[in-house]
C-alpha cells in the first residue's frame, strides 16, 4: 500500500511538472513571433515597441538604462535589440508602474542591473509570491528622483493616483523626451486600474499636469501605441475630458450602467476601443469610479 501511494505521488508530481512545462511552452509560443522594433529618437535615446508596454532606452558612455521591460518571455529578444545599439546590459531599470506587461522582464534584468520605482510598485510586486528577489525594485522613492546619465538628466516624477497608485513618468531634460508609462494610450481608451488605486479624474489631472510641462517639440513615448507629441497627448486629454463630462451627465440623469452601455460611447470616440479596453469596458470604468464620487 505504501509503495502504491508513493507511486501515486510520483505520478501526480510528474503530471504537475508536465502541466507547468506545457503552460510555460504556451506562454513562450504566444511571444515567439514578437519582433522588438527600435526607433531612434535622438543620439542616445530610443523607443522599443514589442508586446506590452513601450520601452524607453538611454544608451551611451555611461551604459544602458531602460524604462519598463515588457513580458518575461521577451527578455532575450529585448537584450538582443539592446546589443544592436551597444554592448552591455542595462545598469538601471525604471518601472513606471507594477503591471506585468511593463515589469515582466524585471527578474532577468534585475540580476545585473538596479531597478528603480515608486514605493507602491515595490509593495505590489512584493505581495506577489511568484516575484523573485531579482524582480523587485532596489531603489524606491516617494515623489521624484533624478538620474544623471549619458549627458542628460532623467527626471522621474511620481504623480497622484491615476493609472495606479504608483505611476511615474520620465522626462529627459536635454533631449526633450518623455516616457508617459500607462498614463498615455495613444488614440485608445486607457486602462485605469481602480483596484490598484487608480482614479479616472486623477488620471485626467495627471495628463493635464504633464501637458503643461511640454512644448511642441517634445517627443512623447506612450505606454502603448506609436510615438506621439504634445498635440497627440492633447487629443487624448480631450477624450478624457469629454468622457468624464458625458458620464457625469448620464449619471445625473439617472441612467444605470446597462442603459449607458446600450447607448454606447459618444460617436466621436466609437473607434477608440481596442482588444483590451473596449467601449463597454471604458464605460464600466467611468461608471464604477464616477458614480461613487461627487
C-alpha positions, 0 to 999 in steps of 0.5 A: 500500500505504501509503495502504491501511494508513493507511486501515486505521488510520483505520478501526480508530481510528474503530471504537475511538472508536465502541466507547468512545462506545457503552460510555460511552452504556451506562454513562450509560443504566444511571444515567439513571433514578437519582433522588438522594433527600435526607433531612434529618437535622438543620439542616445535615446530610443523607443522599443515597441514589442508586446506590452508596454513601450520601452524607453532606452538611454544608451551611451558612455555611461551604459544602458538604462531602460524604462519598463521591460515588457513580458518575461518571455521577451527578455532575450529578444529585448537584450538582443535589440539592446546589443544592436545599439551597444554592448552591455546590459542595462545598469538601471531599470525604471518601472513606471508602474507594477503591471506585468506587461511593463515589469515582466522582464524585471527578474532577468534584468534585475540580476545585473542591473538596479531597478528603480520605482515608486514605493507602491510598485515595490509593495505590489510586486512584493505581495506577489509570491511568484516575484523573485528577489531579482524582480523587485525594485532596489531603489524606491522613492516617494515623489521624484528622483533624478538620474544623471546619465549619458549627458542628460538628466532623467527626471522621474516624477511620481504623480497622484493616483491615476493609472495606479497608485504608483505611476511615474513618468520620465522626462529627459531634460536635454533631449526633450523626451518623455516616457508617459508609462500607462498614463498615455494610450495613444488614440485608445481608451486607457486602462485605469486600474481602480483596484490598484488605486487608480482614479479616472479624474486623477488620471485626467489631472495627471495628463493635464499636469504633464501637458503643461510641462511640454512644448511642441517639440517634445517627443512623447513615448506612450505606454502603448501605441506609436510615438506621439507629441504634445498635440497627440497627448492633447487629443487624448486629454480631450477624450478624457475630458469629454468622457468624464463630462458625458458620464457625469451627465448620464449619471445625473440623469439617472441612467444605470450602467446597462442603459449607458452601455446600450447607448454606447460611447459618444460617436466621436470616440466609437473607434477608440476601443481596442482588444483590451479596453473596449467601449463597454469596458471604458464605460464600466470604468467611468461608471464604477469610479464616477458614480461613487464620487461627487 
